[in-house]
């Protein structure tokens, strides 16, 4: 499902931005980002630029695509060691859905290739290290001191998250689809206790950061799924999104295929750096990586069913995408 600005909604946006001193006069809007959930637009009046984040068009499931929650989290992270854009304004009731405006952070978002001047082995290695260091910094944030204790429920996070995801594709009797059953049984039998309670980004990967020279992170993007939970959940997902030269690519790895270029650290090197930065025990990391891949298979299967029914994004319609994640999950679990 797609959405774009029409004359009426763009005029409402222009008026809102002018009232907040962020732009003046008519504005142009351009979709940016590679996501298929919340929508991100670069907005300009010809001299100034801001970024607008809004959910997809209604109907929106309860609790999903909460722009006000996302803006609150990003605002709370300002001043921490986690680089984020500045929240400039929040609009609860200007369009058909709430949206917020944030500063435009200039710099490349790397997906299929690393642009100059970052396209050297040393800069690529710095980028990989900076990704790990920024994730470690996020997991060190004192979320209680920031007033974010109501952001989620970290107790029992692993089991609760696993069971909630399983319900998305279960049949009427609660059984997993046959192609999901083996990995799902392995996950259910090996749920580890939480390794801690931190803010987790929930979609932390190469394509969700803005880079700066010589290889640092200028801003972390796409906080819509962030919550409180087990930090290794983020690590497992991050590594699951990182392509490996000796395995087929999943759709998420395709969004960061640049990481196969010379200089980028391997998955093992990234995990080792995170362990040394945080002191966390990664002995159960295979479970978290498998969970991330299985969860992506679940979400893609859920999206596929909606697309087939004519109520979802056609991007998810191809069942090959689901199989790609399930195959990768089986490899990660050793099934």
N, C-alpha and C positions, 0 to 999 in steps of 0.2 A: 504494500500500500504506500502511495506517495502523497506528498503534500507540498504545496508551494504557496507563496504569497500572491494574493490578488490585489487589485487596486484598493479595495476597502481595508483589508488587513494591513497592507503596507502603509496606508495613510494613518491608521491607528497607531502603528509602530512609530512612524515619524513624529506624530504628536506627543507620544509618550517620551521618546528620546529628547525631543526639544524641551519638554517640561522639566526634564532632569539635567538639562545643560550638557547632554552627551553628543548630540548632533543638531544640525539646524537645517530646515528645509527638507525637500524630498530626499529619500534615501534609496540606495540600491541594495539588493540582497542576493547573496550567493551561497549555495549549500557547500559546506566543507565537511571533511571527515569521511571515514569509511564505515561508520556504524549503520545498523539497521534497526535502531530503537529510537532513542531521543534524537531530535534533529538539531543540527548546529549550523548557524548562518553567519557569514561575515557581512556586516552591515556598514555602509559608508554614505556620508553626505558629500563626498568628493574631496574632503580635506581631513576628516577624522574617521577612524574605524573602530568599531566595537564588535563583540561577538554576542549573538543571541542564542540561547538554548531553550527549546520548547519540546514538549512531548509530541508523539504522533497524534493525529486527529481522533476525537472521541468516536466510539466508546472506549474508555480506558479502564482496565480492571482495577478494582479497589486496591489502593496501596502501591500501585505501579506508577512509574514515570513521575515521581514526586519532585517537581522542580523546586519547590520551596525548601524541601529537605536538602536537596543537593546544594542549593545556594547557601543554606545555613552551614553545611559542613565545610564548603570551600572557604567561606568567610571565617570560620573558626580556625582553619589551618593557616591563615595569613599570619606571618610572624614566626611560624615554626620552621624547622629545617626541611620541610616539604615544600618545594616550589609549586605555587598555584597562581592562576590568574586572579586579578582583583574583582570582586563582585561589586558592580557599580549601581545596580538598581534591580528591584524585584517587582514584578507586575502580576499580582494575584488575579486581576479581573479586567484585563484590557482586551484580550482576544478570547477565543472559545476555550482556551486552556491557560493556566498560569505559565509565565516564562520569566527568565531572568537575563540580565545583561552583564557581561564581564569584559574586562580589558582584553584587547588583542595582543597576544604575545607573539612577536615576530620570530620566526625560525622554522626550520624544516620539520615535518613529521615524516619519519622514514618508514616506508613500507617495502616497495620492490627494489629500491636501490638507495645507496647513501650518496647524497650530492656533495660536490666540492664546496668548501675545502675540507669536509669531514671524511672524504673518501680515501683515507690512507689507513694502512693497518694499525698504526699507533692511535689514530683518532677513533677508529672502530673499537679498539680494545678499551679505550677510555669511556666510550659510550656504554659498553657492556658493564664495566665496573660502576659507572655512575648510575645505571639502572638498578643494580643490586644495592648500592649505597643509599639511594633514595628510598627503595623499598624498606631497607633496614631502618631508615630515619622515620618513615611512616609508622612502622611497628613500635618505635620508641616513643611516639607522641603520648603525652599524658591526657587521655581523652576525658578523664573525670575532671581534670583542672580546666578543660576547655568547655565544660558544661554539656558534654555529649553522651552522658551515661544512658540517655534514653534512645540512642541511635540503634541499639540492637540488644539481643540477649546472648551473651557469649557462653553462658553455662549450657552444656549439652549441645553446642553448636554443630559438631560434626554429625552426630546421629540425627539430629532434627533436620539439618539441611539435606542429608541423604534421603531421608524418608519423604520429605516434602517434594523433592525432585522426582522420586520414584512414582509418586501419585500422578504426575503429569501425563505419564504414558501407560499407566496400569489399566487393565481391563476392568470390567464391572466387578470381578471377584478379587481385585487387588493384585493380580498376577502381572509380571513383567512380560512384554512382548518376547517371543522366543529368542530373537537375535540379541536381546539385552540380558537374558537370564544368567548366563555364565559370569559375566563381569559383575552384574548386580549381586549375585550370590557371594562372590569373592569380597566385594566391598562390605556387604552386610556382616560377613564373618570376621572382618579384620578392622572394624572401626576403632581407631585409637582414641585415647583420652585427649582432651585439648592440650596443646602445648603452651597455651597462654591465652590472654584476652587482649586484643589490640584492635585498632581500626584496620579493617581489611578493605582494600580497594575493590576487589572482586572482578576486575577486568584489566589487570596490570600487565602491559605488554609493550613491545617496542613501538607499535603504531599509536599508542595512547599517550605519548609524551612529545613535547616540543623540545628540540635540541638547540644547542648553541655551541659555538666554537670555544675551546678546541675539542669538546666532546662531553659537555656537561648537560644536565637537564634544566631547561629554562622553565618548564611548567608540566605538571601532570594533568591530563585531561580525563573527561568522562567518568565522573564520580557517581553516576546514577545508581549503581548497585552497591555502593559502599555501605558497610555495616560494622558491628562489633562482632568479632569472632576469633577463630584460631588463625594466627599469622601464617602458619604453614599452608593454609588454604590458598593464600596469595602466592606463596612460593611454588606450590604445585601447579597452579594455573599458569604462572609466568613461565615455568620450564616447559609446560605442555604447549605453550604458544611459540616456543623457540625452535625453529626448524633444525633438523639433524640431517647431515649429508647422506646418511646410510639408511634412511627410512622414507616412505612415501609422505607427501605433504598433506596435512589436514587443511580445511578451509581457514582455520585460525592461523596456522603457520604460514599460509600463503599471504596473509596480511603483514607478515614480517620477514619475507623471504630474503630481504637484504642481509639478514643475520648470517647467511651462508657465505658472504663475502669474506675475503682474507682479513684476519685481524680480530674479528668478533670472537669472544670467548665461547667455549663449548658449554653445553648444559652442565657438565660435571664441574667445570671451572666456576660457573655462576653459582652453583650450589655451595661449592667450597668457600667462595668469598662470603656468601651470606652467613654461613656457619661461623666463619672467623669474625665477622662483623658483629654478630648478635650473641654468639655462644650457645645457640639453640642446637638441640639434638635433632639430627635429620635422619635418624635410623628408620623412621616410618614414612619417609618422603615418597616412596613408591605408591603408598595408599593415596596420598594427596594428589599426585600426578594422575593416577588412574581415575580418581574421583572427578578431577577437572575434565578429563577427556570424556568420561561417561556422562557427566552433566551436560557437556556441549552436545553430545549425541542426543540426550533427552530433549534439550531445548530445540535443537534442529528438527527432531522428529515431531515435537509439538508444533513448531512453525510449519513443518511440511503438511501436517494434517489441516491446519488452518488455511494454508494456501490452496490445498486441494478443495476445501470447502468454499473457497472464494472470499474469505474474510481476512486473509493474512498477506504477508509480503511474498511475492513470487520468487524472491531470492532463495527461499527455503524449500521450494517445491521439489528439487532434485533429491531423490533418496540416496544417491551416491554420496552426498555430503554426510548423511547420517552414518553410513557404513564406514566412511573414512575415519570418523571419530571412534566408532566401536572397534575397528581393527587396531587403532593406536592404543585404545584402552586395554585391549586384550594383551598386546605386547608389553605394555607397562606393568600389567598385573602378573605377567608370566603365565597367562592362561593358554 
